[in-house]
């Protein structure tokens, strides 16, 4: 499955789907956000059938990041069946990201 772009107006619908959704809160000017983008692409290649990856540009969509208390980017939040189950802040290498997501795939 392709990485999807999510906005304030479709955020709840995106995270509310059955299964696991990883949301990347990012901005185009953010260096660590640029560094994590290829990691997310690789994760999508490995786990795309088990995990939906969504990206939200915090500059274009201020409402949702504000509601979730996003203070630093990149912030990645993991939702299972619409409920937040975990989050991480900052760049993480692929192995760390896979280890973070893995326990929630079952």
C-alpha positions as a Markdown table, in Angstrom:
| # | Residue | x | y | z |
|---|---|---|---|---|
| 1 | Unk | 0.0 | 0.0 | 0.0 |
| 2 | Unk | 1.2 | 3.5 | -0.8 |
| 3 | Unk | 2.1 | 6.0 | 1.9 |
| 4 | Unk | -1.0 | 8.3 | 2.2 |
| 5 | Unk | -1.2 | 12.0 | 2.8 |
| 6 | Unk | -3.6 | 12.9 | 5.6 |
| 7 | Unk | -5.1 | 16.3 | 6.5 |
| 8 | Unk | -7.1 | 17.7 | 9.4 |
| 9 | Unk | -10.3 | 16.9 | 7.5 |
| 10 | Unk | -9.7 | 13.2 | 7.0 |
| 11 | Unk | -7.4 | 12.4 | 10.0 |
| 12 | Unk | -10.0 | 10.7 | 12.1 |
| 13 | Unk | -11.3 | 8.6 | 9.2 |
| 14 | Unk | -7.7 | 7.5 | 8.4 |
| 15 | Unk | -6.7 | 6.5 | 11.9 |
| 16 | Unk | -10.2 | 5.0 | 12.6 |
| 17 | Unk | -9.8 | 2.2 | 10.0 |
| 18 | Unk | -9.2 | -1.4 | 11.3 |
| 19 | Unk | -5.6 | -2.3 | 11.8 |
| 20 | Unk | -2.5 | -0.4 | 12.4 |
| 21 | Unk | -1.8 | 3.2 | 11.2 |
| 22 | Unk | 1.5 | 5.0 | 11.7 |
| 23 | Unk | 1.1 | 8.8 | 11.3 |
| 24 | Unk | 4.3 | 10.9 | 10.6 |
| 25 | Unk | 3.8 | 14.5 | 11.7 |
| 26 | Unk | 6.4 | 16.4 | 9.6 |
| 27 | Unk | 7.2 | 19.6 | 7.8 |
| 28 | Unk | 9.2 | 20.2 | 4.6 |
| 29 | Unk | 11.8 | 22.4 | 6.3 |
| 30 | Unk | 12.6 | 19.8 | 9.0 |
| 31 | Unk | 16.0 | 18.0 | 8.5 |
| 32 | Unk | 15.2 | 14.9 | 10.6 |
| 33 | Unk | 11.8 | 14.6 | 8.8 |
| 34 | Unk | 13.7 | 14.4 | 5.5 |
| 35 | Unk | 16.0 | 11.8 | 7.1 |
| 36 | Unk | 13.1 | 9.6 | 8.2 |
| 37 | Unk | 11.2 | 9.7 | 4.9 |
| 38 | Unk | 13.3 | 6.9 | 3.2 |
| 39 | Unk | 13.0 | 4.8 | 6.4 |
| 40 | Unk | 9.2 | 5.1 | 6.2 |
| 41 | Unk | 9.4 | 4.1 | 2.5 |
| 42 | Unk | 11.4 | 1.0 | 3.3 |
| 43 | Unk | 9.0 | 0.2 | 6.2 |
| 44 | Unk | 6.1 | 0.5 | 3.7 |
| 45 | Unk | 7.9 | -2.0 | 1.4 |
| 46 | Unk | 8.3 | -4.5 | 4.3 |
| 47 | Unk | 5.0 | -4.0 | 6.2 |
| 48 | Unk | 2.7 | -2.3 | 3.7 |
| 49 | Unk | 0.2 | -5.1 | 3.8 |
| 50 | Unk | 0.1 | -5.0 | 7.7 |
| 51 | Unk | 0.5 | -1.3 | 8.3 |
| 52 | Unk | -0.9 | 2.0 | 6.8 |
| 53 | Unk | 1.6 | 4.8 | 6.9 |
| 54 | Unk | 0.2 | 8.3 | 6.7 |
| 55 | Unk | 2.0 | 11.6 | 6.6 |
| 56 | Unk | 0.6 | 14.9 | 7.9 |
| 57 | Unk | 2.3 | 18.2 | 7.1 |
| 58 | Unk | 2.0 | 20.2 | 10.4 |
| 59 | Unk | 2.4 | 23.6 | 8.6 |
| 60 | Unk | -0.7 | 22.9 | 6.4 |
| 61 | Unk | -2.7 | 21.2 | 9.1 |
| 62 | Unk | -2.3 | 22.9 | 12.5 |
| 63 | Unk | -5.5 | 21.6 | 14.1 |
| 64 | Unk | -4.7 | 17.9 | 14.5 |
| 65 | Unk | -1.1 | 18.3 | 15.7 |
| 66 | Unk | -2.4 | 20.9 | 18.2 |
| 67 | Unk | -5.0 | 18.4 | 19.5 |
| 68 | Unk | -2.4 | 15.7 | 19.9 |
| 69 | Unk | 0.1 | 18.0 | 21.6 |
| 70 | Unk | 2.8 | 17.7 | 18.9 |
| 71 | Unk | 5.6 | 19.9 | 20.1 |
| 72 | Unk | 8.6 | 18.5 | 18.1 |
| 73 | Unk | 8.8 | 16.9 | 14.7 |
| 74 | Unk | 9.1 | 14.4 | 13.4 |
| 75 | Unk | 6.7 | 12.8 | 15.8 |
| 76 | Unk | 5.3 | 9.4 | 14.9 |
| 77 | Unk | 2.2 | 8.1 | 16.4 |
| 78 | Unk | 0.9 | 4.6 | 16.1 |
| 79 | Unk | -2.9 | 3.9 | 16.1 |
| 80 | Unk | -4.5 | 0.5 | 16.4 |
| 81 | Unk | -8.2 | 0.4 | 15.4 |
| 82 | Unk | -8.4 | 4.2 | 16.0 |
| 83 | Unk | -6.7 | 4.2 | 19.4 |
| 84 | Unk | -3.2 | 5.6 | 20.0 |
| 85 | Unk | -1.0 | 2.9 | 21.3 |
| 86 | Unk | 2.5 | 4.4 | 21.0 |
| 87 | Unk | 4.6 | 7.4 | 19.8 |
| 88 | Unk | 8.2 | 8.3 | 19.2 |
| 89 | Unk | 9.8 | 11.7 | 18.6 |
| 90 | Unk | 12.8 | 12.2 | 16.3 |
| 91 | Unk | 14.7 | 10.2 | 13.7 |
| 92 | Unk | 15.1 | 6.5 | 14.3 |
| 93 | Unk | 16.9 | 4.0 | 12.0 |
| 94 | Unk | 14.9 | 1.3 | 10.2 |
| 95 | Unk | 15.7 | -1.5 | 12.7 |
| 96 | Unk | 14.5 | 0.7 | 15.6 |
| 97 | Unk | 11.3 | 1.6 | 13.8 |
| 98 | Unk | 10.6 | -2.0 | 12.9 |
| 99 | Unk | 11.2 | -3.0 | 16.6 |
| 100 | Unk | 8.8 | -0.3 | 17.7 |
| 101 | Unk | 6.0 | -1.4 | 15.4 |
| 102 | Unk | 6.4 | -5.1 | 15.6 |
| 103 | Unk | 4.7 | -5.8 | 19.0 |
| 104 | Unk | 1.5 | -4.0 | 17.7 |
| 105 | Unk | 1.2 | -6.1 | 14.5 |
| 106 | Unk | -0.4 | -9.1 | 16.2 |
